[in-house]
Amino acid sequence: MNQPLRTPPIAPLLDLQVQAKAFGDTPVLGPIDLQLQPGEVVSLLGPSGCGKSTLLRLVAQLDTHFTGRLQRCPEQVGFIFQEPRLMPWLNVADNIGFSEDRRYDRARVAALIEEVGLGGFAEALPKALSGGMAQRVAIARGLYGQPQLLLLDEPFSAVDAFTRFKLQDLLLALARKHGIALLVVTHDVDEALYLSDRVLVIGNRPGTVCRTLRVGLEYPRERTDERLARLRSQALEALHDARVI
């Protein structure tokens, strides 16, 4: 009898194994295995000081001093910080495609400006932008290099709630359009659940993954979905158990 063919497992886009990470004599991260599949959205949720941003920096290879190994990581990785970090003397287009000689793909930059909803602002300087608009520029800049993985460190914490919702929806739409995986650091439980396929709750010191919440809801999502409310209770319970000692 013929056996059915088995679909080979998909290799993870990201595979990071951390045994330990310390700053001097202060331990920051304990054992963590972090994998992302292509196109997956994962949030790192946890109290301040648990090592979320440090873990993001290890993935970005901005910090390579840790015990463990980065077994797999895409060549193209984008990074969006908490603040837009725009250069005030450059206009929107030049900030997105920044290069020292200003020789960049202007057609791609123009397309990204339209995609993030900033049509007509290509020549505007950062001082003329609202906080939400500046963060849209930062998103476009993160997408310019055509990354397979986009890292975001509390990217919407500095804007008001309504703008935050709009930026979350924009981020998800762009990630789906471009086939990008997202790894998001956030303190916001609702944001983590709304954005993510999986939420990793990190706590203790040194930081470890205390609980994994699988959201399991299709996109687009309704913020009032009762299933998100139930998951919120689980996330809050996990955060209570994960508090940093």
N, C-alpha and C positions, 0 to 999 in steps of 0.2 A: 504494500500500500504506500502510495506516495505521501510523503510528509509535506505539509504546507511550508512554503518558503518563509523564513523569518526576516523581518526587516532589521538590518544592522543598526545598532544604537548610534545615535547622532553624537559626534564628539562635542564636548562642551566648548563654547566660545571662550570661556574663561575658566581656568582651574588654578586656584591659589590655595596652597596648604601652608598655614602658619603654625609653627610650634610655639614660638614665643617672640615677643617684641618688647623692648624696654627702651626708655630714655635714661641713660646713665644707669643708676641703681634702681630706678623706678619701673617695675613691670607695668606694661600697658595692655598687651594682648596675650591671651593664652592660646591653647590649641583651637584653631578655626579652619574648617574646610569650606571653601567658598567656590561654588560653580554656578555659571550662568549659561543657559542655552541661547542660541541665536534668536534674537527678537524678544527675549524674556525681559520682564520688568521686575526687579527685586529692590525692596527698600530695606535699609538698615535703620532700625528703630531702637532707641534706648536712652537712658539718662545721660546727662552731660558727664564727660570724663570716662565713659566706658570704652572708648577707642574707635568709635565709628569713623571719624574723619581720618584717623591714622590708618585704618584698614583701607579706606579709599585711596590714600596716598601710596600705599603699597601696591595696589592694583595699577595705579598710574605710573608706577616706578619712579615717583618723585622721592621716595625713600626706599633704599634697597638694603638697609641694615636691619635684618631680622633673621631669626632662625626658622627655616622652612624653605619652600621653593615655589616659584611661580612657574607652573608646568605648562600652562597655555594661556596666551593673551593675544588678542588681535593686534595687528601692526598699527592700525589706525584707531586711536582712542581720543575722544574729546573730553574736555573737563569744563564744567560750569561751576563757578564759585558762588558763595553767598552774596557777595557784592558783584555788580557787573564788571568792575575793573576796566572801564573804558578809558582810553587815552584822551584827555580833554582837548588836546590840540588837533585831533583827527576827527573827521566827520564820520557819519554812520557807516558808509561804504568802506572807508579806509580802515575803520576799526574791525570790521568783519573780515576783510581780506588782508589784514596787516602783513606787510613785508617791508624791509628796510628801504628797498628801492621802489616800493609801491607798485611793483609789477605783479599783479594778481589777476585772477580770472574774473573780470568785471561782469561778464554775462552771468556767471554763477552767483556772484554777490548780488546782482540785481534780482535774480530769481529768488534768492533766499530772503531778501528784503520784502518781497511781495508775500512769500510764504509765511513770514512771521507777522504780517499785517502792518508793515511800516512803509507801504507805498507812498512816495512823495517826500520821504524823509532821508533820502540817501545823502544829501549834502548837509544835513543838520548836524550841529555840534552837540556833544553830550549834555551841555548845560541847558539846551532847549528841550530836553526829553524828560518825561515823567519817570518815576521809578519803574513802573511796569514796562514802559517803552524801552528803557535802558536794559532791562533784563531780556526783552525780546531781541535786542541787538546781541546780547551775550549768548542767547540760544543760537542765533544765526551764525555767530562766530564759532561756536562749538560744532556746528554742522558743516562748516566750510570745508574742513579736511576730509569729508566723507567717511566719518568714523563708523565702525561696526558696533562700537560700544561707547556710550556717553555716560560719564560720571558726573553726578550732581551733588554738591555739598550744600544742603539747605538752601536751594536756589530761590525760593519764594518767601523766605521768612521776613524780608524787609518790606513787603508790600501789603496793602490792605486785603481783607478777606475776599472781596468781590474780584479784585485784580488777580489774586492768587488762584481762584477758581478758573478764571479765563486762561491763565498761563498753564495750569495743569492740563486743561483740555487741549490747548495748543501743543503742549509737549507730547501728549499721547498721540495726537493726530500726526505730528511730524515723525514720531518714532515708527508708527505703522506705515506711513508713506515711504519712508526711507529704509525700512527693515532694520532698525537699530535697536540693540538691547540697551536697557537703562539700569544703572545701579545708583540708587538715590539714598542719601543720608538725610534724615528728617527727625524732628522731635514731635511732629504732628501726626497723631494716630490716624485721624481721618484721611489725611493726605496719603499716608503709607498704604492704607487699605484701598483707597479710590484708585491709586495709580498702579498697584502691583499685582503680579501673579503670585508672588511669595513675599512675606514680610519676615525678616530675621530679627528677633528681639535679642539685643546684646546687653549683657550686664556683668556684674561682679567686677572684681579687679584682681588679676588681669582679666580683660574682657573676653568672654566666650559667648557663643550662641546658646541662649537659654531656652528658646522656643522658636519653632518655625510655624508660621500661620500660612496656610495655602488658601488663597482667596477663592479661586475657582469660579469666578463670574465673568461672563463675556463682556466685551467692550462693544459699544459705549455703555457706561454704567449710570445708574440713577443714584444721586447722593442720598436720596431718602429710602433706598432699598433696605428692607428689614434685615436682609442677610448681612449687609454691612454693619448694621447696628449690633447684631449678635456677635460678629467678629470683633467689633469694637470692645465689647465687654471682655472677650478673651484676651485682646491685646492689652487692655488696662490691667487685667489680672497678671499677665505675664510681665508687664513693666513693674508692677508692685513687687513681684518676686525677683526681678532683675536689678533692683536698685544697687548702686555702687556702694560698697562697704568702705 
